Amino acid sequence: MTSPGGEATRDEDLLARVASGDERAFETLYGRYAVAVRAFVRARVPDTGTAEEVCADVWLGCWRSAKAFHGDAKVLSWLLGIAKRQIYMRIRRVRPNVTALDDAPEPRDDGPSPETVVLSEAGMDDLTSLLRRLPVELVETATLAWLHGLPYRQIASLLDVPEGTVKSRVSRARRLLRAQLDRQNDAAGKER
């Protein structure tokens, strides 16, 4: 949506219009962030049907709670906060199966980052699949940082942890993903 002068309407302005019942502003906001919200939810909810229900609840929550937005975070961070609450309400903190990777050998620190390799070689589905093997707190933090591009400060606020914790989780996720990629590459090399 553009303003009369032709510039894109700011997210905060759109949300203020949503708060006053403007459906076109809501559609524009949905168009901007539906993919990010869906990816955030799908990374945490393995069942497609449940994930779609959670996404619908997020957008309903956006419509109903737009007046509560104070502008102290990005609109995306606010939407993902709604998504996180909806997920927790839906699954009541049931932990998914987590593969223990703490005993993995120390990965090499050379080469491109795991997220770069996976995105360039295999794509988003493989990155999501690899991320799901990590502990839940690392999945959540890495997804916000890598897939949604949120700054560490906003991730810390969204997850209610210190910024240093966000940095260490991203670093640990990177190391564990690199170890997973190395094991996959070694296994692929042995199959040839």
Protein Blocks (a to p, Z undefined) as FASTA:
>chain_A
ZZfkopacdfklmmmmmmnopaklmmmmmmmmmmmmmmmmmmmmmblklmmmmmmmmmmm
mmmmmmmpgolacfklmmmmmmmmmmmmmnnopacddddfklpccddfedjdfklmmmmm
nommlmmmmmmmpcfklmmmmmmmmmnopafklmmmmnopafklmmmmmmmmmmmmmmmm
mmmmmmmmmmZZ
